[in-house]
Amino acid sequence: MSDHRAKRPSEAAPAAASPAAKRARDPPTPAFPTYKDADDDKIRFLAGILASASADVDIEAKLDNARIGVTTADVEQVLRFSYAHPSAATAFFRWAGQNQLGHKHSPYSWNLIVDILGKNRIFGHMWKTVGSMHAQGLLSRATFASVFSSLAASPDDNPFDAFMDMPRYGMARDTPALNSLLSALCRANRLNNARAAIPLARAEAGTPPDSDSYAILLEACEAAADPRVAREVFGEMVRDVGFDPNNVPAYDSFLTTLVSSDSTALPEAMEYLAVLRSRGCSPGEKFFGAALAAHLEARELHGAVVLWNDFVGHRGLVPDMEMYNTMIKLQGSLGQRPEVIVEYLDDMVFNGVFPDAGTCNLVLQFLLKGRKLREAAAIFREMIKNELWPNEENCLLALRMFLDKRDWEMGIEIWACMVENGLPPLEESGNMLVSKLKDDMLPEACKYAEDMIDRGIKVSSSTLTKLKHCLQGIKKEEIHDHLFKKWKAH
């Protein structure tokens, strides 16, 4: 608007700029949904007219000739698919109001026009539309949220001036309006402008920030992965609004920013957590997940267990799959009793978080490497029952370990499962099975060798040679000859 106050010096564009700086100030036009995205034939047809028309008169003539009646809902839908054609959208809006709706558009249709003009940076017409809405008593905070968003997305424009001009349109410069402005600036990656808006709003409009104001800024700090600014904003928040147990999003974003920035910041984040607890405040689930991941990176089991007992045991938070996996990795790699990780599987099922193949393979791997074969056998059988197949590494490791323990029954069970479901590595595993069985269970070793040949699984010459020596010892060379003949044929 021509009578908006001038930009503050800190926000004015430099006199000259490099091509890169100019591209930063003038980002490409966003991709908008088109009429081809519409599901309804009528909406797609009308929006197609807007997309293909060359002038306002052409649009109105085509709409008249189409002889299609439109409702308020139709207008809203057509406008939603016409962001890429602002001139045509406003012509259609005008035509529908004059010819179909008796000049009674819905507030949502008006807001769409404001948004279409703003997103296309046609700010003069946008403000005229805002003025028309004001005259009809249709303005709402949602309208100005759209205005703030469009101005914030234009680096050379200052949405704070629009905030200051709200009373001219009968709108209050209250704290919710300020928060709408802050959200728009933060979504446009203008965190510095958003921070500067708080003292300006207080000084020039008498508008105080609230807990939500700082939650918005801290969420932007998290998105920018900027722990330095996050610490500053947190300090400003404590000074301005104090500690608020209901302000979980702010604490969540602040501590998540710290623990996600660097594993060395983990102790600092835990100190802040202790301060919050002393004030009856707490972050939420997002921080809990990020903190567990930071403990895993730092290989710090004790702190993770303390955190788990606090959030899950005392506060009743229900962990998700990733949180369970993180604790399984920590307990499996650093814990003294790998079988403890089975308790996490039981807890997952109890909480309705059903483990997938990745989680089960993780548990199986740690149990095998911890030589907890009884627990590993139970997990293996449960996985097969639920069609959660062991991976290649676990298949080979499980088979080797059970055969080395001379647990022939379990070894054969694992092999049967691998063959039936095509779980690799079949060739290496099958030859291992035959080689291990030959000393104690020679008939079974021969049976599985023949089955492998019949299935097209390669039996190595060294495995056949080992069988031959064993069969010669009991005068059963003909069995080897039979196997060798089959082997040669394949």
Summary of the structure (lengths in Angstrom):
residues: 490
radius of gyration: 34.4
end to end distance: 85.3
largest distance: 108.6
contacts: 1522
relative contact order: 0.04
helix: 72%
strand: 0%
